[in-house]
Structures are given as structure tokens and as C-alpha cells.
Amino acid sequence: MNLDLSSTEVKIFLLLYIKKNAIIGIEIKARSKVTAKDFIHLEALKNDLGNQFLRGFVLYNGNDIVPFGVDMWALPLTSLWA
């Protein structure tokens, strides 16, 4: 899914609408490690949505659940089946 937020194109893989005004953004990466740079689109989404943004997740091929700032988490893809 591509979202045109502000004046830049931001790519978010999936948006989950929770309740009336709460949104979760999810991106998927094929790599086994993630960095803060992998959250750049989710951070842009968070800035544009304000209080509507609930959480941001990057799913990746690693093994650990890793926090990346406020309301941002890297999750192993395998956590979907756990």
C-alpha cells in the first residue's frame, strides 16, 4: 500500500484500523537485522497521524523483539505463528 502523506510518498505495507481513530502501521523486511532507518516510513506516518497512530511494527527475519523508540517495535516474522 502506498500512502501519499504530506508532500512525500511514504510506503507502508499494511495499515490496521483499530477502533474508530487508532491505526497500526506494519512494514516487512527480508533482512535478519533492522536499524532505526527501517522505521523512517513509520515515523513519518506517526508524525502525520498524531494521536491516531497507535503502534508501528517492522517484521523481519531475526529472532528478537526489539524496541525502537516510542510505540515502535521490530518483531520476528515467526512471531506471527507463535
PyMOL Python script that loads the backbone (N, CA, C, O; Angstrom):
from pymol import cmd

cmd.read_pdbstr("""\
ATOM      1  N   MET A   1       0.838  -1.160   0.000  1.00  0.00           N
ATOM      2  CA  MET A   1       0.000   0.000   0.000  1.00  0.00           C
ATOM      3  C   MET A   1       0.889   1.229   0.000  1.00  0.00           C
ATOM      4  O   MET A   1       1.822   1.311   0.798  1.00  0.00           O
ATOM      5  N   ASN A   2       0.628   2.159  -0.850  1.00  0.00           N
ATOM      6  CA  ASN A   2       1.345   3.426  -0.857  1.00  0.00           C
ATOM      7  C   ASN A   2       0.435   4.512  -0.314  1.00  0.00           C
ATOM      8  O   ASN A   2      -0.730   4.608  -0.699  1.00  0.00           O
ATOM      9  N   LEU A   3       0.962   5.318   0.569  1.00  0.00           N
ATOM     10  CA  LEU A   3       0.218   6.443   1.114  1.00  0.00           C
ATOM     11  C   LEU A   3       0.928   7.723   0.736  1.00  0.00           C
ATOM     12  O   LEU A   3       2.148   7.813   0.871  1.00  0.00           O
ATOM     13  N   ASP A   4       0.204   8.699   0.273  1.00  0.00           N
ATOM     14  CA  ASP A   4       0.793   9.992  -0.024  1.00  0.00           C
ATOM     15  C   ASP A   4       0.511  10.896   1.159  1.00  0.00           C
ATOM     16  O   ASP A   4      -0.558  11.499   1.252  1.00  0.00           O
ATOM     17  N   LEU A   5       1.472  10.988   2.060  1.00  0.00           N
ATOM     18  CA  LEU A   5       1.321  11.799   3.258  1.00  0.00           C
ATOM     19  C   LEU A   5       2.178  13.043   3.112  1.00  0.00           C
ATOM     20  O   LEU A   5       3.350  12.969   2.741  1.00  0.00           O
ATOM     21  N   SER A   6       1.585  14.170   3.406  1.00  0.00           N
ATOM     22  CA  SER A   6       2.246  15.458   3.217  1.00  0.00           C
ATOM     23  C   SER A   6       2.618  15.586   1.750  1.00  0.00           C
ATOM     24  O   SER A   6       1.776  15.386   0.874  1.00  0.00           O
ATOM     25  N   SER A   7       3.864  15.915   1.479  1.00  0.00           N
ATOM     26  CA  SER A   7       4.276  16.081   0.088  1.00  0.00           C
ATOM     27  C   SER A   7       5.214  14.969  -0.368  1.00  0.00           C
ATOM     28  O   SER A   7       5.764  15.033  -1.468  1.00  0.00           O
ATOM     29  N   THR A   8       5.399  13.951   0.469  1.00  0.00           N
ATOM     30  CA  THR A   8       6.304  12.869   0.109  1.00  0.00           C
ATOM     31  C   THR A   8       5.538  11.560   0.034  1.00  0.00           C
ATOM     32  O   THR A   8       4.532  11.378   0.719  1.00  0.00           O
ATOM     33  N   GLU A   9       6.019  10.655  -0.799  1.00  0.00           N
ATOM     34  CA  GLU A   9       5.397   9.337  -0.880  1.00  0.00           C
ATOM     35  C   GLU A   9       5.984   8.454   0.203  1.00  0.00           C
ATOM     36  O   GLU A   9       7.201   8.309   0.312  1.00  0.00           O
ATOM     37  N   VAL A  10       5.111   7.867   1.003  1.00  0.00           N
ATOM     38  CA  VAL A  10       5.533   7.011   2.096  1.00  0.00           C
ATOM     39  C   VAL A  10       4.960   5.623   1.851  1.00  0.00           C
ATOM     40  O   VAL A  10       3.775   5.477   1.553  1.00  0.00           O
ATOM     41  N   LYS A  11       5.805   4.603   1.976  1.00  0.00           N
ATOM     42  CA  LYS A  11       5.352   3.242   1.721  1.00  0.00           C
ATOM     43  C   LYS A  11       5.204   2.479   3.030  1.00  0.00           C
ATOM     44  O   LYS A  11       6.170   2.273   3.764  1.00  0.00           O
ATOM     45  N   ILE A  12       3.991   2.074   3.300  1.00  0.00           N
ATOM     46  CA  ILE A  12       3.668   1.254   4.454  1.00  0.00           C
ATOM     47  C   ILE A  12       3.039  -0.015   3.911  1.00  0.00           C
ATOM     48  O   ILE A  12       2.145   0.054   3.068  1.00  0.00           O
ATOM     49  N   PHE A  13       3.483  -1.157   4.370  1.00  0.00           N
ATOM     50  CA  PHE A  13       2.979  -2.412   3.834  1.00  0.00           C
ATOM     51  C   PHE A  13       1.521  -2.647   4.219  1.00  0.00           C
ATOM     52  O   PHE A  13       0.719  -3.071   3.387  1.00  0.00           O
ATOM     53  N   LEU A  14       1.178  -2.377   5.462  1.00  0.00           N
ATOM     54  CA  LEU A  14      -0.160  -2.697   5.945  1.00  0.00           C
ATOM     55  C   LEU A  14      -0.574  -1.702   7.008  1.00  0.00           C
ATOM     56  O   LEU A  14       0.221  -1.331   7.871  1.00  0.00           O
ATOM     57  N   LEU A  15      -1.820  -1.272   6.941  1.00  0.00           N
ATOM     58  CA  LEU A  15      -2.398  -0.443   7.988  1.00  0.00           C
ATOM     59  C   LEU A  15      -3.542  -1.207   8.622  1.00  0.00           C
ATOM     60  O   LEU A  15      -4.408  -1.734   7.924  1.00  0.00           O
ATOM     61  N   LEU A  16      -3.546  -1.266   9.938  1.00  0.00           N
ATOM     62  CA  LEU A  16      -4.639  -1.884  10.668  1.00  0.00           C
ATOM     63  C   LEU A  16      -5.410  -0.788  11.379  1.00  0.00           C
ATOM     64  O   LEU A  16      -4.839  -0.008  12.140  1.00  0.00           O
ATOM     65  N   TYR A  17      -6.692  -0.734  11.130  1.00  0.00           N
ATOM     66  CA  TYR A  17      -7.541   0.241  11.795  1.00  0.00           C
ATOM     67  C   TYR A  17      -8.148  -0.405  13.029  1.00  0.00           C
ATOM     68  O   TYR A  17      -8.928  -1.352  12.924  1.00  0.00           O
ATOM     69  N   ILE A  18      -7.790   0.107  14.194  1.00  0.00           N
ATOM     70  CA  ILE A  18      -8.270  -0.406  15.465  1.00  0.00           C
ATOM     71  C   ILE A  18      -9.192   0.641  16.069  1.00  0.00           C
ATOM     72  O   ILE A  18      -8.802   1.795  16.245  1.00  0.00           O
ATOM     73  N   LYS A  19     -10.394   0.243  16.381  1.00  0.00           N
ATOM     74  CA  LYS A  19     -11.401   1.170  16.891  1.00  0.00           C
ATOM     75  C   LYS A  19     -11.661   2.253  15.857  1.00  0.00           C
ATOM     76  O   LYS A  19     -11.431   2.056  14.664  1.00  0.00           O
ATOM     77  N   LYS A  20     -12.135   3.381  16.316  1.00  0.00           N
ATOM     78  CA  LYS A  20     -12.504   4.443  15.379  1.00  0.00           C
ATOM     79  C   LYS A  20     -11.311   5.264  14.906  1.00  0.00           C
ATOM     80  O   LYS A  20     -11.208   5.582  13.721  1.00  0.00           O
ATOM     81  N   ASN A  21     -10.421   5.604  15.810  1.00  0.00           N
ATOM     82  CA  ASN A  21      -9.326   6.518  15.458  1.00  0.00           C
ATOM     83  C   ASN A  21      -7.950   6.002  15.857  1.00  0.00           C
ATOM     84  O   ASN A  21      -7.094   6.792  16.255  1.00  0.00           O
ATOM     85  N   ALA A  22      -7.722   4.713  15.759  1.00  0.00           N
ATOM     86  CA  ALA A  22      -6.416   4.166  16.111  1.00  0.00           C
ATOM     87  C   ALA A  22      -5.890   3.338  14.943  1.00  0.00           C
ATOM     88  O   ALA A  22      -6.595   2.480  14.412  1.00  0.00           O
ATOM     89  N   ILE A  23      -4.645   3.604  14.547  1.00  0.00           N
ATOM     90  CA  ILE A  23      -4.059   2.952  13.387  1.00  0.00           C
ATOM     91  C   ILE A  23      -2.712   2.349  13.758  1.00  0.00           C
ATOM     92  O   ILE A  23      -1.900   2.977  14.437  1.00  0.00           O
ATOM     93  N   ILE A  24      -2.485   1.108  13.296  1.00  0.00           N
ATOM     94  CA  ILE A  24      -1.203   0.430  13.454  1.00  0.00           C
ATOM     95  C   ILE A  24      -0.582   0.288  12.074  1.00  0.00           C
ATOM     96  O   ILE A  24      -1.243  -0.162  11.139  1.00  0.00           O
ATOM     97  N   GLY A  25       0.697   0.671  11.939  1.00  0.00           N
ATOM     98  CA  GLY A  25       1.410   0.531  10.675  1.00  0.00           C
ATOM     99  C   GLY A  25       2.392  -0.629  10.750  1.00  0.00           C
ATOM    100  O   GLY A  25       3.064  -0.824  11.763  1.00  0.00           O
ATOM    101  N   ILE A  26       2.469  -1.400   9.661  1.00  0.00           N
ATOM    102  CA  ILE A  26       3.355  -2.561   9.626  1.00  0.00           C
ATOM    103  C   ILE A  26       4.151  -2.554   8.324  1.00  0.00           C
ATOM    104  O   ILE A  26       3.601  -2.350   7.242  1.00  0.00           O
ATOM    105  N   GLU A  27       5.448  -2.780   8.449  1.00  0.00           N
ATOM    106  CA  GLU A  27       6.326  -2.979   7.285  1.00  0.00           C
ATOM    107  C   GLU A  27       7.003  -4.329   7.432  1.00  0.00           C
ATOM    108  O   GLU A  27       7.193  -4.820   8.545  1.00  0.00           O
ATOM    109  N   ILE A  28       7.366  -4.926   6.304  1.00  0.00           N
ATOM    110  CA  ILE A  28       8.050  -6.210   6.318  1.00  0.00           C
ATOM    111  C   ILE A  28       9.399  -6.062   5.617  1.00  0.00           C
ATOM    112  O   ILE A  28       9.487  -5.520   4.515  1.00  0.00           O
ATOM    113  N   LYS A  29      10.435  -6.550   6.272  1.00  0.00           N
ATOM    114  CA  LYS A  29      11.794  -6.512   5.731  1.00  0.00           C
ATOM    115  C   LYS A  29      12.319  -7.935   5.592  1.00  0.00           C
ATOM    116  O   LYS A  29      12.016  -8.786   6.428  1.00  0.00           O
ATOM    117  N   ALA A  30      13.092  -8.203   4.564  1.00  0.00           N
ATOM    118  CA  ALA A  30      13.640  -9.537   4.329  1.00  0.00           C
ATOM    119  C   ALA A  30      14.934  -9.774   5.101  1.00  0.00           C
ATOM    120  O   ALA A  30      15.396 -10.911   5.197  1.00  0.00           O
ATOM    121  N   ARG A  31      15.519  -8.725   5.645  1.00  0.00           N
ATOM    122  CA  ARG A  31      16.804  -8.840   6.327  1.00  0.00           C
ATOM    123  C   ARG A  31      16.673  -9.472   7.715  1.00  0.00           C
ATOM    124  O   ARG A  31      15.585  -9.531   8.287  1.00  0.00           O
ATOM    125  N   SER A  32      17.799  -9.938   8.240  1.00  0.00           N
ATOM    126  CA  SER A  32      17.811 -10.541   9.569  1.00  0.00           C
ATOM    127  C   SER A  32      18.140  -9.532  10.669  1.00  0.00           C
ATOM    128  O   SER A  32      18.108  -9.871  11.852  1.00  0.00           O
ATOM    129  N   LYS A  33      18.455  -8.303  10.287  1.00  0.00           N
ATOM    130  CA  LYS A  33      18.720  -7.233  11.259  1.00  0.00           C
ATOM    131  C   LYS A  33      17.989  -5.978  10.821  1.00  0.00           C
ATOM    132  O   LYS A  33      17.839  -5.718   9.627  1.00  0.00           O
ATOM    133  N   VAL A  34      17.539  -5.205  11.790  1.00  0.00           N
ATOM    134  CA  VAL A  34      16.870  -3.938  11.492  1.00  0.00           C
ATOM    135  C   VAL A  34      17.609  -2.811  12.204  1.00  0.00           C
ATOM    136  O   VAL A  34      18.270  -3.025  13.220  1.00  0.00           O
ATOM    137  N   THR A  35      17.485  -1.618  11.657  1.00  0.00           N
ATOM    138  CA  THR A  35      18.067  -0.426  12.258  1.00  0.00           C
ATOM    139  C   THR A  35      16.984   0.642  12.356  1.00  0.00           C
ATOM    140  O   THR A  35      15.869   0.452  11.870  1.00  0.00           O
ATOM    141  N   ALA A  36      17.311   1.737  12.971  1.00  0.00           N
ATOM    142  CA  ALA A  36      16.358   2.852  13.085  1.00  0.00           C
ATOM    143  C   ALA A  36      15.921   3.341  11.702  1.00  0.00           C
ATOM    144  O   ALA A  36      14.803   3.832  11.546  1.00  0.00           O
ATOM    145  N   LYS A  37      16.787   3.210  10.707  1.00  0.00           N
ATOM    146  CA  LYS A  37      16.451   3.643   9.347  1.00  0.00           C
ATOM    147  C   LYS A  37      15.258   2.865   8.786  1.00  0.00           C
ATOM    148  O   LYS A  37      14.519   3.387   7.951  1.00  0.00           O
ATOM    149  N   ASP A  38      15.067   1.637   9.231  1.00  0.00           N
ATOM    150  CA  ASP A  38      13.941   0.834   8.769  1.00  0.00           C
ATOM    151  C   ASP A  38      12.593   1.363   9.257  1.00  0.00           C
ATOM    152  O   ASP A  38      11.546   0.933   8.773  1.00  0.00           O
ATOM    153  N   PHE A  39      12.615   2.273  10.194  1.00  0.00           N
ATOM    154  CA  PHE A  39      11.389   2.829  10.758  1.00  0.00           C
ATOM    155  C   PHE A  39      11.046   4.208  10.198  1.00  0.00           C
ATOM    156  O   PHE A  39      10.101   4.842  10.666  1.00  0.00           O
ATOM    157  N   ILE A  40      11.795   4.678   9.211  1.00  0.00           N
ATOM    158  CA  ILE A  40      11.608   6.038   8.707  1.00  0.00           C
ATOM    159  C   ILE A  40      10.185   6.278   8.184  1.00  0.00           C
ATOM    160  O   ILE A  40       9.616   7.344   8.420  1.00  0.00           O
ATOM    161  N   HIS A  41       9.611   5.305   7.483  1.00  0.00           N
ATOM    162  CA  HIS A  41       8.257   5.484   6.954  1.00  0.00           C
ATOM    163  C   HIS A  41       7.208   5.422   8.054  1.00  0.00           C
ATOM    164  O   HIS A  41       6.208   6.139   8.015  1.00  0.00           O
ATOM    165  N   LEU A  42       7.446   4.564   9.028  1.00  0.00           N
ATOM    166  CA  LEU A  42       6.524   4.502  10.155  1.00  0.00           C
ATOM    167  C   LEU A  42       6.587   5.775  10.994  1.00  0.00           C
ATOM    168  O   LEU A  42       5.566   6.236  11.504  1.00  0.00           O
ATOM    169  N   GLU A  43       7.771   6.337  11.136  1.00  0.00           N
ATOM    170  CA  GLU A  43       7.900   7.615  11.864  1.00  0.00           C
ATOM    171  C   GLU A  43       7.159   8.728  11.127  1.00  0.00           C
ATOM    172  O   GLU A  43       6.510   9.562  11.759  1.00  0.00           O
ATOM    173  N   ALA A  44       7.249   8.748   9.802  1.00  0.00           N
ATOM    174  CA  ALA A  44       6.522   9.748   9.018  1.00  0.00           C
ATOM    175  C   ALA A  44       5.019   9.565   9.188  1.00  0.00           C
ATOM    176  O   ALA A  44       4.278  10.539   9.321  1.00  0.00           O
ATOM    177  N   LEU A  45       4.578   8.321   9.183  1.00  0.00           N
ATOM    178  CA  LEU A  45       3.158   8.040   9.400  1.00  0.00           C
ATOM    179  C   LEU A  45       2.721   8.516  10.780  1.00  0.00           C
ATOM    180  O   LEU A  45       1.661   9.124  10.925  1.00  0.00           O
ATOM    181  N   LYS A  46       3.535   8.242  11.785  1.00  0.00           N
ATOM    182  CA  LYS A  46       3.245   8.668  13.155  1.00  0.00           C
ATOM    183  C   LYS A  46       3.136  10.185  13.242  1.00  0.00           C
ATOM    184  O   LYS A  46       2.228  10.707  13.888  1.00  0.00           O
ATOM    185  N   ASN A  47       4.054  10.892  12.598  1.00  0.00           N
ATOM    186  CA  ASN A  47       4.025  12.359  12.614  1.00  0.00           C
ATOM    187  C   ASN A  47       2.778  12.910  11.930  1.00  0.00           C
ATOM    188  O   ASN A  47       2.197  13.892  12.392  1.00  0.00           O
ATOM    189  N   ASP A  48       2.369  12.284  10.834  1.00  0.00           N
ATOM    190  CA  ASP A  48       1.193  12.765  10.099  1.00  0.00           C
ATOM    191  C   ASP A  48      -0.115  12.423  10.796  1.00  0.00           C
ATOM    192  O   ASP A  48      -1.065  13.203  10.733  1.00  0.00           O
ATOM    193  N   LEU A  49      -0.185  11.274  11.460  1.00  0.00           N
ATOM    194  CA  LEU A  49      -1.434  10.849  12.087  1.00  0.00           C
ATOM    195  C   LEU A  49      -1.615  11.369  13.506  1.00  0.00           C
ATOM    196  O   LEU A  49      -2.740  11.436  14.002  1.00  0.00           O
ATOM    197  N   GLY A  50      -0.535  11.733  14.153  1.00  0.00           N
ATOM    198  CA  GLY A  50      -0.635  12.242  15.516  1.00  0.00           C
ATOM    199  C   GLY A  50      -1.218  11.205  16.462  1.00  0.00           C
ATOM    200  O   GLY A  50      -0.735  10.075  16.520  1.00  0.00           O
ATOM    201  N   ASN A  51      -2.265  11.586  17.210  1.00  0.00           N
ATOM    202  CA  ASN A  51      -2.865  10.711  18.215  1.00  0.00           C
ATOM    203  C   ASN A  51      -3.541   9.479  17.626  1.00  0.00           C
ATOM    204  O   ASN A  51      -3.806   8.522  18.353  1.00  0.00           O
ATOM    205  N   GLN A  52      -3.823   9.480  16.343  1.00  0.00           N
ATOM    206  CA  GLN A  52      -4.437   8.309  15.710  1.00  0.00           C
ATOM    207  C   GLN A  52      -3.455   7.139  15.601  1.00  0.00           C
ATOM    208  O   GLN A  52      -3.870   5.982  15.535  1.00  0.00           O
ATOM    209  N   PHE A  53      -2.165   7.441  15.583  1.00  0.00           N
ATOM    210  CA  PHE A  53      -1.145   6.399  15.450  1.00  0.00           C
ATOM    211  C   PHE A  53      -1.014   5.659  16.773  1.00  0.00           C
ATOM    212  O   PHE A  53      -0.698   6.263  17.798  1.00  0.00           O
ATOM    213  N   LEU A  54      -1.257   4.349  16.751  1.00  0.00           N
ATOM    214  CA  LEU A  54      -1.189   3.554  17.972  1.00  0.00           C
ATOM    215  C   LEU A  54       0.171   2.874  18.134  1.00  0.00           C
ATOM    216  O   LEU A  54       0.804   3.000  19.182  1.00  0.00           O
ATOM    217  N   ARG A  55       0.626   2.150  17.099  1.00  0.00           N
ATOM    218  CA  ARG A  55       1.904   1.438  17.123  1.00  0.00           C
ATOM    219  C   ARG A  55       2.453   1.287  15.713  1.00  0.00           C
ATOM    220  O   ARG A  55       1.715   1.367  14.731  1.00  0.00           O
ATOM    221  N   GLY A  56       3.761   1.066  15.628  1.00  0.00           N
ATOM    222  CA  GLY A  56       4.408   0.742  14.366  1.00  0.00           C
ATOM    223  C   GLY A  56       5.276  -0.490  14.550  1.00  0.00           C
ATOM    224  O   GLY A  56       6.025  -0.595  15.521  1.00  0.00           O
ATOM    225  N   PHE A  57       5.168  -1.428  13.607  1.00  0.00           N
ATOM    226  CA  PHE A  57       5.929  -2.666  13.683  1.00  0.00           C
ATOM    227  C   PHE A  57       6.681  -2.906  12.383  1.00  0.00           C
ATOM    228  O   PHE A  57       6.143  -2.705  11.295  1.00  0.00           O
ATOM    229  N   VAL A  58       7.928  -3.339  12.509  1.00  0.00           N
ATOM    230  CA  VAL A  58       8.692  -3.834  11.376  1.00  0.00           C
ATOM    231  C   VAL A  58       8.873  -5.327  11.624  1.00  0.00           C
ATOM    232  O   VAL A  58       9.481  -5.730  12.617  1.00  0.00           O
ATOM    233  N   LEU A  59       8.346  -6.138  10.724  1.00  0.00           N
ATOM    234  CA  LEU A  59       8.536  -7.579  10.791  1.00  0.00           C
ATOM    235  C   LEU A  59       9.802  -7.916  10.014  1.00  0.00           C
ATOM    236  O   LEU A  59      10.000  -7.420   8.905  1.00  0.00           O
ATOM    237  N   TYR A  60      10.654  -8.752  10.585  1.00  0.00           N
ATOM    238  CA  TYR A  60      11.945  -9.048   9.952  1.00  0.00           C
ATOM    239  C   TYR A  60      12.335 -10.505  10.204  1.00  0.00           C
ATOM    240  O   TYR A  60      11.673 -11.201  10.975  1.00  0.00           O
ATOM    241  N   ASN A  61      13.399 -10.962   9.562  1.00  0.00           N
ATOM    242  CA  ASN A  61      13.833 -12.352   9.655  1.00  0.00           C
ATOM    243  C   ASN A  61      14.771 -12.626  10.816  1.00  0.00           C
ATOM    244  O   ASN A  61      15.519 -13.604  10.780  1.00  0.00           O
ATOM    245  N   GLY A  62      14.750 -11.805  11.825  1.00  0.00           N
ATOM    246  CA  GLY A  62      15.584 -12.020  13.002  1.00  0.00           C
ATOM    247  C   GLY A  62      14.855 -12.837  14.051  1.00  0.00           C
ATOM    248  O   GLY A  62      13.795 -13.405  13.789  1.00  0.00           O
ATOM    249  N   ASN A  63      15.440 -12.891  15.255  1.00  0.00           N
ATOM    250  CA  ASN A  63      14.886 -13.715  16.331  1.00  0.00           C
ATOM    251  C   ASN A  63      14.387 -12.926  17.532  1.00  0.00           C
ATOM    252  O   ASN A  63      13.688 -13.479  18.381  1.00  0.00           O
ATOM    253  N   ASP A  64      14.728 -11.652  17.619  1.00  0.00           N
ATOM    254  CA  ASP A  64      14.457 -10.888  18.831  1.00  0.00           C
ATOM    255  C   ASP A  64      13.371  -9.842  18.626  1.00  0.00           C
ATOM    256  O   ASP A  64      13.213  -9.291  17.537  1.00  0.00           O
ATOM    257  N   ILE A  65      12.630  -9.584  19.690  1.00  0.00           N
ATOM    258  CA  ILE A  65      11.705  -8.454  19.731  1.00  0.00           C
ATOM    259  C   ILE A  65      12.523  -7.263  20.231  1.00  0.00           C
ATOM    260  O   ILE A  65      13.098  -7.308  21.318  1.00  0.00           O
ATOM    261  N   VAL A  66      12.570  -6.196  19.424  1.00  0.00           N
ATOM    262  CA  VAL A  66      13.446  -5.071  19.733  1.00  0.00           C
ATOM    263  C   VAL A  66      12.646  -3.769  19.712  1.00  0.00           C
ATOM    264  O   VAL A  66      11.999  -3.461  18.711  1.00  0.00           O
ATOM    265  N   PRO A  67      12.683  -2.993  20.814  1.00  0.00           N
ATOM    266  CA  PRO A  67      12.019  -1.687  20.795  1.00  0.00           C
ATOM    267  C   PRO A  67      12.854  -0.678  20.006  1.00  0.00           C
ATOM    268  O   PRO A  67      14.083  -0.687  20.071  1.00  0.00           O
ATOM    269  N   PHE A  68      12.170   0.187  19.264  1.00  0.00           N
ATOM    270  CA  PHE A  68      12.832   1.259  18.509  1.00  0.00           C
ATOM    271  C   PHE A  68      12.107   2.565  18.795  1.00  0.00           C
ATOM    272  O   PHE A  68      11.413   3.097  17.929  1.00  0.00           O
ATOM    273  N   GLY A  69      12.264   3.072  19.985  1.00  0.00           N
ATOM    274  CA  GLY A  69      11.619   4.325  20.348  1.00  0.00           C
ATOM    275  C   GLY A  69      10.200   4.121  20.830  1.00  0.00           C
ATOM    276  O   GLY A  69       9.766   2.996  21.077  1.00  0.00           O
ATOM    277  N   VAL A  70       9.489   5.217  20.960  1.00  0.00           N
ATOM    278  CA  VAL A  70       8.128   5.199  21.492  1.00  0.00           C
ATOM    279  C   VAL A  70       7.171   4.576  20.481  1.00  0.00           C
ATOM    280  O   VAL A  70       7.072   5.038  19.344  1.00  0.00           O
ATOM    281  N   ASP A  71       6.478   3.539  20.895  1.00  0.00           N
ATOM    282  CA  ASP A  71       5.437   2.880  20.092  1.00  0.00           C
ATOM    283  C   ASP A  71       5.950   2.216  18.817  1.00  0.00           C
ATOM    284  O   ASP A  71       5.172   1.992  17.889  1.00  0.00           O
ATOM    285  N   MET A  72       7.240   1.897  18.750  1.00  0.00           N
ATOM    286  CA  MET A  72       7.824   1.248  17.571  1.00  0.00           C
ATOM    287  C   MET A  72       8.567  -0.010  18.008  1.00  0.00           C
ATOM    288  O   MET A  72       9.344   0.009  18.963  1.00  0.00           O
ATOM    289  N   TRP A  73       8.313  -1.104  17.289  1.00  0.00           N
ATOM    290  CA  TRP A  73       8.907  -2.384  17.638  1.00  0.00           C
ATOM    291  C   TRP A  73       9.322  -3.145  16.392  1.00  0.00           C
ATOM    292  O   TRP A  73       8.630  -3.105  15.375  1.00  0.00           O
ATOM    293  N   ALA A  74      10.449  -3.839  16.470  1.00  0.00           N
ATOM    294  CA  ALA A  74      10.839  -4.812  15.451  1.00  0.00           C
ATOM    295  C   ALA A  74      10.434  -6.183  15.994  1.00  0.00           C
ATOM    296  O   ALA A  74      10.758  -6.535  17.129  1.00  0.00           O
ATOM    297  N   LEU A  75       9.723  -6.948  15.169  1.00  0.00           N
ATOM    298  CA  LEU A  75       9.233  -8.262  15.580  1.00  0.00           C
ATOM    299  C   LEU A  75       9.697  -9.317  14.592  1.00  0.00           C
ATOM    300  O   LEU A  75       9.699  -9.073  13.386  1.00  0.00           O
ATOM    301  N   PRO A  76      10.093 -10.489  15.084  1.00  0.00           N
ATOM    302  CA  PRO A  76      10.440 -11.565  14.160  1.00  0.00           C
ATOM    303  C   PRO A  76       9.204 -11.982  13.361  1.00  0.00           C
ATOM    304  O   PRO A  76       8.097 -12.019  13.898  1.00  0.00           O
ATOM    305  N   LEU A  77       9.396 -12.294  12.086  1.00  0.00           N
ATOM    306  CA  LEU A  77       8.275 -12.789  11.279  1.00  0.00           C
ATOM    307  C   LEU A  77       7.645 -14.017  11.910  1.00  0.00           C
ATOM    308  O   LEU A  77       6.436 -14.224  11.811  1.00  0.00           O
ATOM    309  N   THR A  78       8.460 -14.824  12.553  1.00  0.00           N
ATOM    310  CA  THR A  78       7.942 -16.045  13.172  1.00  0.00           C
ATOM    311  C   THR A  78       6.972 -15.766  14.311  1.00  0.00           C
ATOM    312  O   THR A  78       6.230 -16.660  14.721  1.00  0.00           O
ATOM    313  N   SER A  79       6.965 -14.545  14.828  1.00  0.00           N
ATOM    314  CA  SER A  79       6.027 -14.213  15.906  1.00  0.00           C
ATOM    315  C   SER A  79       4.584 -14.222  15.413  1.00  0.00           C
ATOM    316  O   SER A  79       3.653 -14.268  16.217  1.00  0.00           O
ATOM    317  N   LEU A  80       4.393 -14.178  14.101  1.00  0.00           N
ATOM    318  CA  LEU A  80       3.034 -14.258  13.559  1.00  0.00           C
ATOM    319  C   LEU A  80       2.430 -15.643  13.770  1.00  0.00           C
ATOM    320  O   LEU A  80       1.209 -15.789  13.820  1.00  0.00           O
ATOM    321  N   TRP A  81       3.280 -16.656  13.893  1.00  0.00           N
ATOM    322  CA  TRP A  81       2.797 -18.022  14.033  1.00  0.00           C
ATOM    323  C   TRP A  81       2.965 -18.557  15.449  1.00  0.00           C
ATOM    324  O   TRP A  81       2.632 -19.711  15.718  1.00  0.00           O
ATOM    325  N   ALA A  82       3.475 -17.736  16.349  1.00  0.00           N
ATOM    326  CA  ALA A  82       3.735 -18.192  17.720  1.00  0.00           C
ATOM    327  C   ALA A  82       2.468 -18.173  18.559  1.00  0.00           C
ATOM    328  O   ALA A  82       2.503 -18.526  19.738  1.00  0.00           O
TER     329      ALA A  82
END
""", "prot")
cmd.dss("prot")
cmd.show_as("cartoon", "prot")
cmd.util.cbc("prot")
cmd.orient("prot")
